[in-house]
Amino acid sequence: DRGEVFGPMYQSHKIDGGTVTVKFAHAGKGLASNDGQPLTWFQLAGADQDGRLAFVKAEAKIVGPDTVAVTAPGLSEPKFVRFGWNALARHNLVNSQGLPAVAFRTDGTEKK
């Protein structure tokens, strides 16, 4: 087994209350933080008081070998998630091969 040749890539997501669960392809034997710190560069968007979408910094936790749960304090109805969206982002999410995850955003990816 040569392992994964790609870093983790967004596969799908599910919104359940205030949590967005993101599933990744190419997780290998499991997702990890390459520095042992909490996952970085995740954001969630929900409607602000005026009904506009606003992205806020989110907390992300690995909850399965290929799955991350994303929440944001004070955001009860998230609509979208994005990860590593900034060109300067140096995130810490990797697969079991140590390959970095690929940036993604879900706004615009929903099936109509």
N, CA, C and O atoms as CSV, one atom per row, in Angstrom:
chain,resi,resn,atom,element,x,y,z
A,1,ASP,N,N,0.843,-1.186,0.000
A,1,ASP,CA,C,0.000,0.000,0.000
A,1,ASP,C,C,0.883,1.242,0.000
A,1,ASP,O,O,1.661,1.462,0.928
A,2,ARG,N,N,0.757,2.043,-1.039
A,2,ARG,CA,C,1.566,3.250,-1.138
A,2,ARG,C,C,0.923,4.432,-0.428
A,2,ARG,O,O,1.538,5.493,-0.318
A,3,GLY,N,N,-0.296,4.268,0.053
A,3,GLY,CA,C,-0.964,5.359,0.746
A,3,GLY,C,C,-1.583,6.357,-0.210
A,3,GLY,O,O,-1.667,6.119,-1.415
A,4,GLU,N,N,-2.007,7.458,0.334
A,4,GLU,CA,C,-2.659,8.516,-0.437
A,4,GLU,C,C,-1.633,9.315,-1.236
A,4,GLU,O,O,-0.506,9.527,-0.788
A,5,VAL,N,N,-2.038,9.748,-2.407
A,5,VAL,CA,C,-1.179,10.613,-3.217
A,5,VAL,C,C,-1.714,12.045,-3.241
A,5,VAL,O,O,-1.065,12.938,-3.785
A,6,PHE,N,N,-2.889,12.269,-2.657
A,6,PHE,CA,C,-3.489,13.592,-2.543
A,6,PHE,C,C,-3.735,13.892,-1.076
A,6,PHE,O,O,-3.901,12.981,-0.265
A,7,GLY,N,N,-3.758,15.166,-0.743
A,7,GLY,CA,C,-4.189,15.577,0.581
A,7,GLY,C,C,-5.698,15.458,0.679
A,7,GLY,O,O,-6.371,15.252,-0.331
A,8,PRO,N,N,-6.240,15.586,1.896
A,8,PRO,CA,C,-7.694,15.512,2.072
A,8,PRO,C,C,-8.406,16.539,1.200
A,8,PRO,O,O,-8.000,17.698,1.121
A,9,MET,N,N,-9.487,16.086,0.542
A,9,MET,CA,C,-10.284,16.954,-0.322
A,9,MET,C,C,-11.742,16.897,0.111
A,9,MET,O,O,-12.262,15.832,0.442
A,10,TYR,N,N,-12.394,18.054,0.105
A,10,TYR,CA,C,-13.818,18.133,0.436
A,10,TYR,C,C,-14.597,17.126,-0.399
A,10,TYR,O,O,-14.437,17.051,-1.617
A,11,GLN,N,N,-15.455,16.343,0.287
A,11,GLN,CA,C,-16.307,15.387,-0.404
A,11,GLN,C,C,-17.776,15.775,-0.269
A,11,GLN,O,O,-18.512,15.800,-1.256
A,12,SER,N,N,-18.198,16.079,0.964
A,12,SER,CA,C,-19.596,16.439,1.191
A,12,SER,C,C,-19.714,17.106,2.560
A,12,SER,O,O,-18.770,17.111,3.351
A,13,HIS,N,N,-20.895,17.668,2.819
A,13,HIS,CA,C,-21.145,18.224,4.149
A,13,HIS,C,C,-22.622,18.066,4.493
A,13,HIS,O,O,-23.478,17.887,3.626
A,14,LYS,N,N,-22.881,18.142,5.802
A,14,LYS,CA,C,-24.248,18.034,6.308
A,14,LYS,C,C,-24.403,19.054,7.421
A,14,LYS,O,O,-23.536,19.180,8.286
A,15,ILE,N,N,-25.511,19.781,7.396
A,15,ILE,CA,C,-25.795,20.755,8.448
A,15,ILE,C,C,-26.821,20.153,9.386
A,15,ILE,O,O,-27.890,19.717,8.959
A,16,ASP,N,N,-26.485,20.133,10.676
A,16,ASP,CA,C,-27.386,19.609,11.702
A,16,ASP,C,C,-27.382,20.600,12.853
A,16,ASP,O,O,-26.460,20.622,13.669
A,17,GLY,N,N,-28.434,21.427,12.909
A,17,GLY,CA,C,-28.481,22.476,13.926
A,17,GLY,C,C,-27.350,23.460,13.712
A,17,GLY,O,O,-27.221,24.023,12.625
A,18,GLY,N,N,-26.519,23.681,14.735
A,18,GLY,CA,C,-25.420,24.626,14.650
A,18,GLY,C,C,-24.103,24.006,14.219
A,18,GLY,O,O,-23.067,24.670,14.254
A,19,THR,N,N,-24.129,22.739,13.813
A,19,THR,CA,C,-22.896,22.045,13.431
A,19,THR,C,C,-22.916,21.668,11.954
A,19,THR,O,O,-23.912,21.159,11.440
A,20,VAL,N,N,-21.802,21.927,11.286
A,20,VAL,CA,C,-21.623,21.463,9.910
A,20,VAL,C,C,-20.585,20.352,9.960
A,20,VAL,O,O,-19.457,20.563,10.407
A,21,THR,N,N,-20.974,19.166,9.498
A,21,THR,CA,C,-20.068,18.029,9.456
A,21,THR,C,C,-19.544,17.899,8.033
A,21,THR,O,O,-20.315,17.769,7.082
A,22,VAL,N,N,-18.219,17.935,7.904
A,22,VAL,CA,C,-17.577,17.892,6.591
A,22,VAL,C,C,-16.869,16.557,6.434
A,22,VAL,O,O,-16.089,16.146,7.293
A,23,LYS,N,N,-17.153,15.884,5.316
A,23,LYS,CA,C,-16.498,14.610,5.006
A,23,LYS,C,C,-15.439,14.850,3.934
A,23,LYS,O,O,-15.676,15.564,2.960
A,24,PHE,N,N,-14.259,14.240,4.126
A,24,PHE,CA,C,-13.139,14.401,3.213
A,24,PHE,C,C,-12.804,13.090,2.514
A,24,PHE,O,O,-12.847,12.022,3.126
A,25,ALA,N,N,-12.472,13.177,1.239
A,25,ALA,CA,C,-11.870,12.064,0.515
A,25,ALA,C,C,-10.361,12.148,0.752
A,25,ALA,O,O,-9.860,13.195,1.163
A,26,HIS,N,N,-9.651,11.083,0.503
A,26,HIS,CA,C,-8.183,11.037,0.611
A,26,HIS,C,C,-7.683,11.303,2.026
A,26,HIS,O,O,-6.651,11.947,2.214
A,27,ALA,N,N,-8.423,10.802,3.032
A,27,ALA,CA,C,-8.002,10.978,4.422
A,27,ALA,C,C,-6.955,9.937,4.828
A,27,ALA,O,O,-6.345,10.054,5.891
A,28,GLY,N,N,-6.746,8.930,3.994
A,28,GLY,CA,C,-5.801,7.873,4.354
A,28,GLY,C,C,-6.319,7.106,5.558
A,28,GLY,O,O,-7.487,6.718,5.594
A,29,LYS,N,N,-5.468,6.889,6.531
A,29,LYS,CA,C,-5.874,6.180,7.745
A,29,LYS,C,C,-6.472,7.114,8.783
A,29,LYS,O,O,-6.794,6.690,9.893
A,30,GLY,N,N,-6.622,8.381,8.427
A,30,GLY,CA,C,-7.277,9.324,9.326
A,30,GLY,C,C,-6.726,10.727,9.218
A,30,GLY,O,O,-5.549,10.939,8.923
A,31,LEU,N,N,-7.612,11.684,9.465
A,31,LEU,CA,C,-7.233,13.091,9.482
A,31,LEU,C,C,-6.470,13.397,10.764
A,31,LEU,O,O,-6.614,12.700,11.768
A,32,ALA,N,N,-5.659,14.445,10.717
A,32,ALA,CA,C,-4.883,14.836,11.893
A,32,ALA,C,C,-4.536,16.317,11.802
A,32,ALA,O,O,-4.662,16.947,10.751
A,33,SER,N,N,-4.096,16.849,12.933
A,33,SER,CA,C,-3.512,18.182,12.991
A,33,SER,C,C,-2.004,17.985,12.964
A,33,SER,O,O,-1.467,17.243,13.787
A,34,ASN,N,N,-1.315,18.633,12.036
A,34,ASN,CA,C,0.120,18.368,11.900
A,34,ASN,C,C,0.967,18.983,13.001
A,34,ASN,O,O,2.165,18.711,13.087
A,35,ASP,N,N,0.356,19.815,13.849
A,35,ASP,CA,C,1.117,20.417,14.939
A,35,ASP,C,C,0.525,20.117,16.313
A,35,ASP,O,O,0.963,20.675,17.319
A,36,GLY,N,N,-0.485,19.222,16.353
A,36,GLY,CA,C,-1.101,18.861,17.624
A,36,GLY,C,C,-2.008,19.930,18.202
A,36,GLY,O,O,-2.523,19.769,19.309
A,37,GLN,N,N,-2.212,21.018,17.475
A,37,GLN,CA,C,-3.060,22.117,17.935
A,37,GLN,C,C,-4.461,21.982,17.321
A,37,GLN,O,O,-4.657,21.194,16.396
A,38,PRO,N,N,-5.436,22.750,17.835
A,38,PRO,CA,C,-6.764,22.729,17.213
A,38,PRO,C,C,-6.667,23.105,15.733
A,38,PRO,O,O,-5.766,23.837,15.323
A,39,LEU,N,N,-7.613,22.590,14.941
A,39,LEU,CA,C,-7.615,22.857,13.505
A,39,LEU,C,C,-7.820,24.347,13.236
A,39,LEU,O,O,-8.534,25.035,13.965
A,40,THR,N,N,-7.177,24.823,12.175
A,40,THR,CA,C,-7.209,26.246,11.851
A,40,THR,C,C,-7.805,26.493,10.465
A,40,THR,O,O,-7.934,25.579,9.650
A,41,TRP,N,N,-8.164,27.757,10.223
A,41,TRP,CA,C,-8.621,28.261,8.933
A,41,TRP,C,C,-9.978,27.727,8.478
A,41,TRP,O,O,-10.230,27.609,7.279
A,42,PHE,N,N,-10.846,27.406,9.426
A,42,PHE,CA,C,-12.235,27.084,9.105
A,42,PHE,C,C,-13.090,28.305,9.437
A,42,PHE,O,O,-12.842,28.995,10.426
A,43,GLN,N,N,-14.094,28.565,8.606
A,43,GLN,CA,C,-15.071,29.611,8.867
A,43,GLN,C,C,-16.465,29.091,8.530
A,43,GLN,O,O,-16.636,28.229,7.669
A,44,LEU,N,N,-17.460,29.641,9.235
A,44,LEU,CA,C,-18.862,29.350,8.944
A,44,LEU,C,C,-19.566,30.650,8.600
A,44,LEU,O,O,-19.173,31.721,9.062
A,45,ALA,N,N,-20.598,30.553,7.795
A,45,ALA,CA,C,-21.424,31.715,7.471
A,45,ALA,C,C,-22.866,31.427,7.822
A,45,ALA,O,O,-23.382,30.335,7.583
A,46,GLY,N,N,-23.497,32.423,8.390
A,46,GLY,CA,C,-24.918,32.402,8.667
A,46,GLY,C,C,-25.433,33.818,8.491
A,46,GLY,O,O,-24.653,34.745,8.275
A,47,ALA,N,N,-26.720,33.984,8.581
A,47,ALA,CA,C,-27.305,35.306,8.401
A,47,ALA,C,C,-27.022,36.183,9.616
A,47,ALA,O,O,-27.143,35.736,10.756
A,48,ASP,N,N,-26.643,37.444,9.360
A,48,ASP,CA,C,-26.471,38.390,10.464
A,48,ASP,C,C,-27.830,39.023,10.778
A,48,ASP,O,O,-28.854,38.585,10.253
A,49,GLN,N,N,-27.842,40.052,11.635
A,49,GLN,CA,C,-29.112,40.664,12.054
A,49,GLN,C,C,-29.887,41.252,10.876
A,49,GLN,O,O,-31.115,41.333,10.917
A,50,ASP,N,N,-29.175,41.661,9.829
A,50,ASP,CA,C,-29.837,42.254,8.656
A,50,ASP,C,C,-30.176,41.226,7.589
A,50,ASP,O,O,-30.668,41.587,6.520
A,51,GLY,N,N,-29.919,39.943,7.864
A,51,GLY,CA,C,-30.237,38.899,6.912
A,51,GLY,C,C,-29.156,38.648,5.870
A,51,GLY,O,O,-29.346,37.839,4.961
A,52,ARG,N,N,-28.017,39.339,5.995
A,52,ARG,CA,C,-26.911,39.123,5.068
A,52,ARG,C,C,-26.025,38.006,5.588
A,52,ARG,O,O,-25.928,37.791,6.796
A,53,LEU,N,N,-25.382,37.296,4.675
A,53,LEU,CA,C,-24.447,36.250,5.092
A,53,LEU,C,C,-23.153,36.876,5.554
A,53,LEU,O,O,-22.624,37.786,4.916
A,54,ALA,N,N,-22.646,36.379,6.676
A,54,ALA,CA,C,-21.380,36.869,7.202
A,54,ALA,C,C,-20.568,35.671,7.682
A,54,ALA,O,O,-21.063,34.856,8.461
A,55,PHE,N,N,-19.317,35.560,7.220
A,55,PHE,CA,C,-18.433,34.480,7.664
A,55,PHE,C,C,-17.759,34.874,8.976
A,55,PHE,O,O,-17.335,36.016,9.156
A,56,VAL,N,N,-17.670,33.906,9.890
A,56,VAL,CA,C,-16.996,34.109,11.171
A,56,VAL,C,C,-16.024,32.956,11.405
A,56,VAL,O,O,-16.187,31.865,10.857
A,57,LYS,N,N,-15.012,33.216,12.227
A,57,LYS,CA,C,-14.038,32.179,12.575
A,57,LYS,C,C,-14.763,31.033,13.272
A,57,LYS,O,O,-15.614,31.256,14.133
A,58,ALA,N,N,-14.417,29.804,12.892
A,58,ALA,CA,C,-15.095,28.628,13.438
A,58,ALA,C,C,-14.117,27.716,14.163
A,58,ALA,O,O,-12.906,27.774,13.951
A,59,GLU,N,N,-14.671,26.882,15.015
A,59,GLU,CA,C,-13.913,25.838,15.689
A,59,GLU,C,C,-14.172,24.534,14.950
A,59,GLU,O,O,-15.312,24.229,14.601
A,60,ALA,N,N,-13.120,23.770,14.713
A,60,ALA,CA,C,-13.256,22.509,13.982
A,60,ALA,C,C,-12.574,21.402,14.759
A,60,ALA,O,O,-11.466,21.567,15.268
A,61,LYS,N,N,-13.259,20.263,14.842
A,61,LYS,CA,C,-12.728,19.104,15.553
A,61,LYS,C,C,-12.852,17.871,14.673
A,61,LYS,O,O,-13.866,17.671,14.005
A,62,ILE,N,N,-11.821,17.054,14.680
A,62,ILE,CA,C,-11.867,15.781,13.970
A,62,ILE,C,C,-12.762,14.848,14.776
A,62,ILE,O,O,-12.510,14.605,15.956
A,63,VAL,N,N,-13.813,14.322,14.134
A,63,VAL,CA,C,-14.773,13.471,14.830
A,63,VAL,C,C,-14.849,12.069,14.236
A,63,VAL,O,O,-15.619,11.233,14.708
A,64,GLY,N,N,-14.061,11.813,13.212
A,64,GLY,CA,C,-14.001,10.500,12.583
A,64,GLY,C,C,-12.779,10.450,11.698
A,64,GLY,O,O,-12.122,11.474,11.511
A,65,PRO,N,N,-12.450,9.294,11.146
A,65,PRO,CA,C,-11.243,9.186,10.336
A,65,PRO,C,C,-11.221,10.119,9.129
A,65,PRO,O,O,-10.154,10.528,8.672
A,66,ASP,N,N,-12.424,10.458,8.607
A,66,ASP,CA,C,-12.490,11.326,7.432
A,66,ASP,C,C,-13.460,12.486,7.624
A,66,ASP,O,O,-13.936,13.073,6.652
A,67,THR,N,N,-13.753,12.820,8.897
A,67,THR,CA,C,-14.825,13.758,9.188
A,67,THR,C,C,-14.407,14.816,10.201
A,67,THR,O,O,-13.729,14.522,11.186
A,68,VAL,N,N,-14.826,16.060,9.936
A,68,VAL,CA,C,-14.568,17.185,10.823
A,68,VAL,C,C,-15.896,17.862,11.143
A,68,VAL,O,O,-16.699,18.106,10.242
A,69,ALA,N,N,-16.136,18.170,12.422
A,69,ALA,CA,C,-17.321,18.909,12.841
A,69,ALA,C,C,-16.921,20.362,13.062
A,69,ALA,O,O,-15.947,20.650,13.758
A,70,VAL,N,N,-17.686,21.277,12.460
A,70,VAL,CA,C,-17.363,22.696,12.495
A,70,VAL,C,C,-18.504,23.463,13.159
A,70,VAL,O,O,-19.664,23.318,12.773
A,71,THR,N,N,-18.167,24.282,14.163
A,71,THR,CA,C,-19.147,25.107,14.868
A,71,THR,C,C,-18.552,26.499,15.062
A,71,THR,O,O,-17.342,26.690,14.944
A,72,ALA,N,N,-19.411,27.463,15.360
A,72,ALA,CA,C,-18.955,28.812,15.681
A,72,ALA,C,C,-19.810,29.347,16.820
A,72,ALA,O,O,-21.038,29.332,16.736
A,73,PRO,N,N,-19.165,29.824,17.890
A,73,PRO,CA,C,-19.931,30.382,19.008
A,73,PRO,C,C,-20.876,31.479,18.519
A,73,PRO,O,O,-20.476,32.375,17.776
A,74,GLY,N,N,-22.130,31.392,18.947
A,74,GLY,CA,C,-23.115,32.406,18.586
A,74,GLY,C,C,-23.764,32.210,17.228
A,74,GLY,O,O,-24.656,32.975,16.860
A,75,LEU,N,N,-23.338,31.204,16.474
A,75,LEU,CA,C,-23.927,30.955,15.153
A,75,LEU,C,C,-24.757,29.674,15.247
A,75,LEU,O,O,-24.222,28.565,15.246
A,76,SER,N,N,-26.095,29.857,15.329
A,76,SER,CA,C,-26.963,28.701,15.542
A,76,SER,C,C,-27.476,28.076,14.248
A,76,SER,O,O,-27.908,26.923,14.250
A,77,GLU,N,N,-27.433,28.818,13.150
A,77,GLU,CA,C,-27.943,28.304,11.879
A,77,GLU,C,C,-26.942,28.544,10.757
A,77,GLU,O,O,-27.163,29.397,9.898
A,78,PRO,N,N,-25.839,27.794,10.761
A,78,PRO,CA,C,-24.853,27.984,9.695
A,78,PRO,C,C,-25.416,27.549,8.349
A,78,PRO,O,O,-26.223,26.623,8.262
A,79,LYS,N,N,-24.975,28.231,7.313
A,79,LYS,CA,C,-25.407,27.916,5.949
A,79,LYS,C,C,-24.259,27.372,5.106
A,79,LYS,O,O,-24.457,26.489,4.270
A,80,PHE,N,N,-23.049,27.906,5.330
A,80,PHE,CA,C,-21.897,27.545,4.510
A,80,PHE,C,C,-20.655,27.387,5.376
A,80,PHE,O,O,-20.564,27.933,6.476
A,81,VAL,N,N,-19.706,26.629,4.853
A,81,VAL,CA,C,-18.408,26.478,5.510
A,81,VAL,C,C,-17.326,26.719,4.459
A,81,VAL,O,O,-17.496,26.390,3.285
A,82,ARG,N,N,-16.227,27.292,4.900
A,82,ARG,CA,C,-15.076,27.406,4.009
A,82,ARG,C,C,-13.813,27.114,4.814
A,82,ARG,O,O,-13.778,27.245,6.037
A,83,PHE,N,N,-12.781,26.715,4.079
A,83,PHE,CA,C,-11.550,26.266,4.716
A,83,PHE,C,C,-10.353,26.695,3.867
A,83,PHE,O,O,-10.320,26.453,2.660
A,84,GLY,N,N,-9.389,27.324,4.497
A,84,GLY,CA,C,-8.160,27.691,3.802
A,84,GLY,C,C,-8.380,28.621,2.627
A,84,GLY,O,O,-7.609,28.586,1.667
A,85,TRP,N,N,-9.410,29.453,2.674
A,85,TRP,CA,C,-9.819,30.286,1.556
A,85,TRP,C,C,-8.825,31.399,1.242
A,85,TRP,O,O,-8.832,31.923,0.128
A,86,ASN,N,N,-7.981,31.768,2.179
A,86,ASN,CA,C,-7.048,32.876,2.011
A,86,ASN,C,C,-5.736,32.375,1.406
A,86,ASN,O,O,-5.224,31.332,1.813
A,87,ALA,N,N,-5.199,33.102,0.452
A,87,ALA,CA,C,-3.946,32.696,-0.200
A,87,ALA,C,C,-2.795,32.584,0.798
A,87,ALA,O,O,-1.828,31.867,0.540
A,88,LEU,N,N,-2.882,33.271,1.920
A,88,LEU,CA,C,-1.827,33.227,2.932
A,88,LEU,C,C,-2.072,32.161,4.003
A,88,LEU,O,O,-1.268,32.005,4.922
A,89,ALA,N,N,-3.171,31.436,3.884
A,89,ALA,CA,C,-3.530,30.442,4.905
A,89,ALA,C,C,-2.446,29.377,5.035
A,89,ALA,O,O,-1.984,28.824,4.037
A,90,ARG,N,N,-2.052,29.101,6.256
A,90,ARG,CA,C,-1.127,28.016,6.579
A,90,ARG,C,C,-1.840,27.139,7.606
A,90,ARG,O,O,-1.569,27.208,8.805
A,91,HIS,N,N,-2.756,26.317,7.105
A,91,HIS,CA,C,-3.589,25.499,7.990
A,91,HIS,C,C,-2.822,24.255,8.444
A,91,HIS,O,O,-1.728,23.969,7.959
A,92,ASN,N,N,-3.417,23.532,9.379
A,92,ASN,CA,C,-2.741,22.369,9.963
A,92,ASN,C,C,-3.478,21.050,9.755
A,92,ASN,O,O,-3.110,20.055,10.379
A,93,LEU,N,N,-4.500,21.001,8.907
A,93,LEU,CA,C,-5.238,19.762,8.656
A,93,LEU,C,C,-4.512,18.935,7.596
A,93,LEU,O,O,-4.262,19.404,6.487
A,94,VAL,N,N,-4.180,17.696,7.960
A,94,VAL,CA,C,-3.454,16.787,7.067
A,94,VAL,C,C,-4.080,15.395,7.133
A,94,VAL,O,O,-4.905,15.112,8.002
A,95,ASN,N,N,-3.674,14.529,6.196
A,95,ASN,CA,C,-4.092,13.129,6.265
A,95,ASN,C,C,-2.992,12.308,6.928
A,95,ASN,O,O,-1.993,12.857,7.393
A,96,SER,N,N,-3.179,10.999,6.969
A,96,SER,CA,C,-2.219,10.129,7.656
A,96,SER,C,C,-0.857,10.100,6.973
A,96,SER,O,O,0.126,9.665,7.575
A,97,GLN,N,N,-0.786,10.556,5.726
A,97,GLN,CA,C,0.491,10.640,5.010
A,97,GLN,C,C,1.182,11.976,5.284
A,97,GLN,O,O,2.316,12.194,4.856
A,98,GLY,N,N,0.490,12.870,6.002
A,98,GLY,CA,C,1.034,14.190,6.273
A,98,GLY,C,C,0.796,15.187,5.162
A,98,GLY,O,O,1.347,16.288,5.189
A,99,LEU,N,N,-0.031,14.815,4.167
A,99,LEU,CA,C,-0.324,15.710,3.053
A,99,LEU,C,C,-1.396,16.718,3.467
A,99,LEU,O,O,-2.380,16.330,4.096
A,100,PRO,N,N,-1.235,17.997,3.132
A,100,PRO,CA,C,-2.180,19.028,3.568
A,100,PRO,C,C,-3.511,18.954,2.839
A,100,PRO,O,O,-3.587,18.567,1.673
A,101,ALA,N,N,-4.566,19.341,3.567
A,101,ALA,CA,C,-5.909,19.386,2.987
A,101,ALA,C,C,-5.998,20.493,1.947
A,101,ALA,O,O,-5.272,21.485,2.005
A,102,VAL,N,N,-6.901,20.301,0.998
A,102,VAL,CA,C,-7.131,21.249,-0.091
A,102,VAL,C,C,-8.214,22.244,0.335
A,102,VAL,O,O,-9.243,21.850,0.884
A,103,ALA,N,N,-7.979,23.529,0.080
A,103,ALA,CA,C,-8.944,24.568,0.420
A,103,ALA,C,C,-10.265,24.325,-0.308
A,103,ALA,O,O,-10.289,23.787,-1.415
A,104,PHE,N,N,-11.370,24.733,0.338
A,104,PHE,CA,C,-12.690,24.603,-0.286
A,104,PHE,C,C,-13.647,25.610,0.310
A,104,PHE,O,O,-13.378,26.206,1.353
A,105,ARG,N,N,-14.768,25.791,-0.366
A,105,ARG,CA,C,-15.885,26.572,0.165
A,105,ARG,C,C,-17.173,25.924,-0.331
A,105,ARG,O,O,-17.233,25.441,-1.462
A,106,THR,N,N,-18.197,25.914,0.508
A,106,THR,CA,C,-19.439,25.246,0.112
A,106,THR,C,C,-20.459,26.201,-0.476
A,106,THR,O,O,-21.407,25.750,-1.120
A,107,ASP,N,N,-20.303,27.504,-0.280
A,107,ASP,CA,C,-21.282,28.411,-0.877
A,107,ASP,C,C,-21.165,28.306,-2.391
A,107,ASP,O,O,-20.091,28.474,-2.969
A,108,GLY,N,N,-22.318,28.020,-3.018
A,108,GLY,CA,C,-22.332,27.821,-4.461
A,108,GLY,C,C,-22.230,26.359,-4.868
A,108,GLY,O,O,-22.318,26.042,-6.054
A,109,THR,N,N,-22.042,25.453,-3.894
A,109,THR,CA,C,-21.919,24.031,-4.247
A,109,THR,C,C,-23.194,23.262,-3.940
A,109,THR,O,O,-23.279,22.076,-4.256
A,110,GLU,N,N,-24.193,23.906,-3.330
A,110,GLU,CA,C,-25.398,23.184,-2.962
A,110,GLU,C,C,-26.183,22.787,-4.201
A,110,GLU,O,O,-26.221,23.517,-5.192
A,111,LYS,N,N,-26.803,21.625,-4.128
A,111,LYS,CA,C,-27.655,21.164,-5.224
A,111,LYS,C,C,-28.976,21.917,-5.142
A,111,LYS,O,O,-29.574,22.038,-4.073
A,112,LYS,N,N,-29.412,22.414,-6.275
A,112,LYS,CA,C,-30.661,23.196,-6.312
A,112,LYS,C,C,-31.841,22.269,-6.463
A,112,LYS,O,O,-32.982,22.726,-6.515
